[in-house]
Amino acid sequence: MIVAIVIILIILWFLGYVPISGISIPDLSLFTINNHSVTLWEILILMVVSWAINILPRPFQAIASVLLVIWILSVLGILAIAGLSNIVILVIIVGLILSIFI
């Protein structure tokens, strides 16, 4: 199950930030908070990461929950560090992959 979540998360992250000419997926801005638009991709990534947190073992749940809060703060613009949301998603993907092997 974790492998499927990792694959879905990688696909969402990749398609959300790298446009592919053969696949036409709209980048919809759903709403705006703090002058930052929240897109459909960010909501889908949020749902997949929260799904992954529920499946992870207890120590990994705490770490992933903290990373999720940091990611939400960076998406909303409260933590205004350039590229932080991408870095946090990559760390979550790496953490999920490591949890498979441990």
C-alpha positions in Angstrom: 0.0 0.0 0.0 2.8 2.4 0.8 4.4 1.7 -2.6 1.2 2.8 -4.3 1.1 6.0 -2.2 4.7 6.8 -3.1 4.0 6.2 -6.8 0.8 8.4 -6.6 2.7 11.1 -4.7 5.6 11.1 -7.2 3.2 11.3 -10.2 1.3 14.2 -8.6 4.4 16.1 -7.7 6.0 15.5 -11.1 2.9 16.5 -13.1 2.1 19.5 -10.9 5.5 21.1 -11.5 6.6 19.8 -14.9 4.2 20.3 -17.8 4.1 17.4 -20.3 3.0 18.2 -23.8 0.9 15.0 -24.3 -1.0 15.3 -21.0 -3.2 18.3 -20.6 -4.1 18.7 -17.0 -5.4 22.2 -16.0 -3.7 24.0 -13.1 -6.8 25.3 -11.3 -6.5 27.9 -8.6 -9.2 26.9 -6.1 -8.9 29.8 -3.6 -6.5 32.4 -2.3 -5.2 32.7 1.3 -2.7 35.4 2.2 -2.3 36.4 -1.4 -1.2 32.9 -2.4 -3.4 30.8 -4.6 -4.0 27.2 -3.5 -4.2 25.0 -6.5 -5.9 21.7 -7.2 -2.4 20.0 -7.3 -1.6 21.2 -3.8 -5.0 19.9 -2.4 -4.4 16.5 -4.1 -0.9 16.3 -2.7 -2.3 17.2 0.8 -4.8 14.3 0.5 -2.2 11.8 -0.5 0.3 12.8 2.2 -2.4 12.7 4.9 -3.4 9.2 3.6 0.3 8.2 3.9 0.5 9.5 7.4 -2.4 7.3 8.5 -0.6 4.2 7.1 2.9 4.8 8.5 4.1 3.3 11.8 3.9 5.5 14.9 7.4 7.2 14.9 7.2 8.0 11.2 3.7 9.5 11.7 5.1 12.1 14.0 7.9 13.1 11.6 5.5 13.2 8.6 3.0 15.2 10.5 5.6 17.9 11.3 6.7 17.9 7.7 3.0 18.2 6.6 2.6 21.3 8.9 5.8 22.8 7.5 4.6 22.1 3.9 1.2 23.7 4.6 2.8 26.8 6.1 5.1 27.1 3.1 2.3 26.7 0.6 0.2 29.4 2.3 3.1 31.7 2.4 3.6 31.9 6.1 7.1 30.4 5.8 8.3 32.4 2.9 11.4 30.5 1.8 11.7 30.0 -1.9 11.2 26.4 -2.9 10.5 25.1 0.6 7.3 23.4 -0.4 9.1 21.4 -3.1 11.9 20.4 -0.7 9.4 19.3 1.9 7.5 17.1 -0.6 10.8 15.5 -1.7 11.7 14.8 1.9 8.3 13.2 2.5 8.8 11.0 -0.7 12.2 10.0 0.5 10.9 9.3 4.0 8.1 7.1 2.6 10.6 5.2 0.4 12.9 4.7 3.4 9.9 3.5 5.5 9.3 0.7 3.0 12.8 -0.6 3.5 12.9 -0.3 7.3 
